[in-house]
Amino acid sequence: MSAGLALTLAASVAIGLTLGLLGGGGSILTVPVLVYLAGVEPKSAIAMSLVVVGVTSAVALITHARAGRVQWRTGALFGAAGMVGAYAGGRVAQYIPGTVLLIAFALMMLITAIAMLRSRRGTTAPAPHQKARSPVVKILAEGVVVGLVTGLVGAGGGFLVVPALVLLGGLPMPVAVGTSLLVIAMKSFAGVGGYLHSVTIDWRLTAAVTAVAVLGSLAGGRLAGRIDPGLLRRGFGWFVVVMGVGVLAGQLAG
């Protein structure tokens, strides 16, 4: 096994752990891992990341569902809208240079990190009266927008989905995390469909990374609720800031 592949698989554990623990963030790691450790071309890396994150999210969903942390109706609505946006984003991406997509991805990383670092305890659970009715139109609109981002740059949008499910869907934070995995899986598979028209995927490498990430997601699902989510979110947020700045600097310097 080459050093690059070994590092790629080691990093894949973190991808799964992140998805299992936080209900998102896996794609923020997957694209840089595939581009910089595995040497995959950016557009192919984005498509491959959608497969990895989609499958890993679907498996991690099982643990959360068994624990009763999935709201199926809200997740299905958001996910269906996200699939439309993700497929469209995947088709549009073929007309955009890979460097531009990586710059957009780096900016997405920084936006995500800032949102994580600015998250407040008060937003982790809605007030009782917020649960009465879910604004379906807002959920669908948000789903399409987040899906479009997913299809374009390969970012599953978990850290956009979770706050939306809390604030728009009226879900408690643990349920929003579990439900976001359903949404991410649906959007990711639709995004792959859009990319398959224009890129070639290394299925052996994708399968290897996915298998390791799945194992990490199962461990993350078991750890969910045992680790202070605020501390974990802040630590990961700063890590994403560093990675985002690195990717952005590398692309702008090139």
Secondary structure as GFF3:
##gff-version 3
##sequence-region A 1 254
A	DSSP	alpha_helix	3	22	.	.	.	ID=ss1
A	DSSP	alpha_helix	26	32	.	.	.	ID=ss2
A	DSSP	pi_helix	33	37	.	.	.	ID=ss3
A	DSSP	alpha_helix	42	66	.	.	.	ID=ss4
A	DSSP	alpha_helix	72	92	.	.	.	ID=ss5
A	DSSP	three_ten_helix	93	95	.	.	.	ID=ss6
A	DSSP	alpha_helix	98	118	.	.	.	ID=ss7
A	DSSP	three_ten_helix	121	123	.	.	.	ID=ss8
A	DSSP	three_ten_helix	128	131	.	.	.	ID=ss9
A	DSSP	alpha_helix	136	153	.	.	.	ID=ss10
A	DSSP	alpha_helix	158	167	.	.	.	ID=ss11
A	DSSP	alpha_helix	173	195	.	.	.	ID=ss12
A	DSSP	alpha_helix	203	223	.	.	.	ID=ss13
A	DSSP	alpha_helix	229	253	.	.	.	ID=ss14
###
